[in-house]
Amino acid sequence: MPGSSTVRHPATRQPARAGIIGPLGRTCFRYRRLTLIAWILGVACLITLWTRFGAPAQDNFTGNDPGQTLLNSHFHQQSGDTLTLAIRSSDPIDSPAVRARVTSALVPFARAPHVTSVTSPYQAPGQISAHGHVAFAVVQFGVPSSKISNGEALALMQDARSMSGRGVHFDLGGDVVDLAETPYGGPTEGVGVAAAAIVLLIAFGSLLAMGLPVLTAVLGIGAGLSLIALLGHVFPAPSFSPIVAAMIGLGVGVDYALFIVTRFREALHHGEDAETAVVTAMSTAGRTVVIAGTTVIIGMLGLLVLRQSLLNGVAIAAAATVAMVLLGSLTLLPALLGFTGTRLAKPSRLRLPRWLGGRAVSGTAGQRGLPPARRPAAERWAMMIQRRPVVAALVSGGLLLLLAAPALSMKLSMPDESSQARGTMGYSSYATMARGFGPGFDAPLIVAASLPSPTASTARLAHAIAATPGIARITPARVSPDGQAALMIAYPTTGEQKAATNALVNRIRTSVIPGATAGTGIRAYLTGPNAGNVSFANLVGQRLPWLIGVVVALSMVLLVAMFRSVTVAVKAALMNLLSISAAYGVLTAITQWGWAGHLFGFPEKMPVTTWVPIFLFVILFGLSMDYEVFLLSRIRESYDATGDNAASIATGLARTARVITAAAAIMVVVFLSFVLGANVSVKQVGLGLAVAVLIDATVVRMVLVPAVMELLGPANWWLPRSVARILPQASPREGEPLADARALVSATDAPTER
């Protein structure tokens, strides 16, 4: 094998900087009781502040919408959320018997909290279908949906159910109903924690070793979620931000603690006492965890590039949670390890099979002179890949491109009630209204117009919109009580999730409205949830390239500084982009094409939620770097000690196979647990993350990385002299000698692992 005849080894051990992570671990180890008490009291205080002063969630992705501002100023009674009461009758809606029942059914809604008005189908034109068997009433709130509790929504839904029967059926639809029936979160967090604990128990074979990562992650997440609610006063965040933050925090928190505990046990097995083992673990795996966690935080903060207020809130929320679990791994975990002493050095009662990285029967990993049958399975795998690197790279790269292909047809849209599970009231309301008024009823376009005078006519504007292809009808203009504004509602012929509806919104906004209002003094705006969602999708399309560029560039700078290699940084970025693209493709095939969609709880084919690809990118780029950093840090350690590229790849893969397998399994089961939830957008995030981690930990790390690194050879560690001069003199392990202080020795002197 190329490069295996001679390796490089430090001629003299030069003094290296001590760093701060190892001493930090030693301090927390020595003052473990104080550290533990500080963490418990700190988390308790944060949770108390959260429950008393936490900010409410905000779900308005439209940002500063001048149309909505105009409506809030001049149509005070319509500034809040609305619900649609869909009415389906076997007899004509306008028959005396049905009319009496409908009028009676509206009374409880008019008396409900926060309701300012209820518009009966007999009061306003256009609220009874052409065939006369479907109608609707509008329940108007005086507050936004964030001010309406689930209890109030469930009470209104119960009123609708109780009035149904004897040929007349009532269904409520709207954002409040959807959130009550398909809430963010639920029992999935508990399922994720339990699944992670089971994987850790199998990996470690010890209840004690299993409990440390889980406890560290849970306390870190508790602190992070509390900070989210408190920071919400400055950075408002949507309802799904805590569940996304908890998903990421649980995955990375358990993984980071797993990396450190694994290195701690290795040190104990090498005969070190508990305190020295903690310092060793923190100086190696701890430093790697800092780099990995920083990369995840950089990825999440990349959302700030989009300059969208609610996405800023999500970015801050997720970054704060990751920062807290990272802090827990660096401070709380060393303290907890201090309580365990050397008990973690005891042999595991449960053992992984050797093909998953279990310990060899005899011999040591990394010794090239061992018989092939006695080398660890991961090392034998790496050697096999290195013998045929071109084939391995082409096959794995081709597979990733094949998986990514469906992403070329990805369609983005915010989910509406047509994507709700069958049997929910939200879907029943949608189906009734679509049957009576067409699918476009679920995607109304609100036109808000500022009038130069109370006598100004909006007829020209209304005619232009009504004549636009794709518009089914438009309601008559309503003038505000002060005569300064007018309101019209246009209904498309297609549903909200259709590409034609998005194109229609853009056409009306950019050409129809400006042409119809030119020279009239009227300023008109297209507003409402559907128009806001299209605006958000346009924003994503415009600024996503900047987001990708900033996140990739900052991550590469971090990797160059850590590994002192431009090649490693570029390769890591490209491979992460490949794995993310593959995840996009699989997600598109399952949700949009419907391949095995029902197995994951998707009721029917649907577009990918607009914000999901953004979150998948920023999250996955950071998480993929976790495995990259952990694997490359071991390879770099071996290369610094030996100078043998091929041997270092095999040794690094052998030393990390077990922990990366366990870490990936934890993340996959944690993310898949969120597929069990009711909200389709959260399902998509969980599925995309699980698929990406699985691909990254198998195809990328086990095949593509060793194949490409073998092909590159010594070029893996290329660093221009000009860049080397400005980088800090660091290596993947604090206190280790630098890579340029080596001498030639025999290959059998390479470091071994027990």
Beta strands, then each sheet from edge to edge (+ up, - down):
strand 1: 6-9
strand 2: 82-89
strand 3: 115-119
strand 4: 134-141
strand 5: 168-173
strand 6: 445-450
strand 7: 471-474
strand 8: 478-479
strand 9: 485-492
strand 10: 523-527
strand 11: 743-746
sheet 1: 1+ 11-
sheet 2: 3+ 4- 2+ 5-
sheet 3: 7+ 9- 6+ 10-
sheet 4: 7+ 9- 8+
end
